[in-house]
Amino acid sequence: MRYIRGVCRLSFLRWKTSLRIIMLLTVLTVLQVMYALPYMQNAAGYEYPLHIFETYIAVFSSAHASFLISIIVVFILADVPIRYKGFDLALTRGGLGKWLAAQWLYITICAFVLCAVILVFNVLISAPNAYLSNEWSLATMISSNSGKTSLGFGQLFSVIPKYIINNDLPLSAMVYTFLLQFMLFCFYGTLAVFVNLRSSRIIAPAILMVLNAIHWLTHMFIPGDDAFIVLSWLSPLYHGTYSEHQFYTISEGGMANAAVSGLILLILSIVFAVGSHIFVRRSDILNFSGGDFDE
């Protein structure tokens, strides 16, 4: 276990010197501000407070925000499994099995940290005008049910769907949003490892971008259409975005609900992890000395 923690720690230490990671985290912060501030300004215009989690839920209720955030996470996890200087020696000392276990630990912690940072950031900027009671704010209900805002029609980047307002309370909606995003990020990481063990490091981000693009194809069809339903089943971004499950009722049960989506992402992550272990047991250890993505 000490070996696994040590390898995982080395992976995170790279964040301090990786220009790629620093720039991506900076862009992630800018995106949060860009989508959160209009939502907060809308509530201020009505002179109503917001629930402390509403801004976080609203940010991920935007298809654009979810897509852009997913792209950032894809490129943060693009270089897993991490191969650093002294990589061959570390493999000799701990073995491929423990080394891969360290990669799963790194991906899990990384996914949780990214989700937690996004949540905490939105909570902190909302806190001055927020309350804790587990009920939706009047500003959110007005915007979601009528489309009208204090800023005018269509002036918000993101609005919490009526489906969530009518079927959830803020706390449960936050939990669903967090857990599905966490499972989506873990899926990105395990798939990246599975692909990067077999090919160039550019292939995994390309595959993940194509999978995310499938979600945008759904917007070419009317919700409830057969093509819309099929593409949603194939889209990881649909499964990992809680607000997109508003279309579950429109399809009359033909689409995955939030619980099924979470299970799908979990099963796929396990499949890719097991597949990676099977592959490395049958391969030459020297095939993995490909260097660091940032080099």
Disulfide bonds with the S-S distance in Angstrom:
none
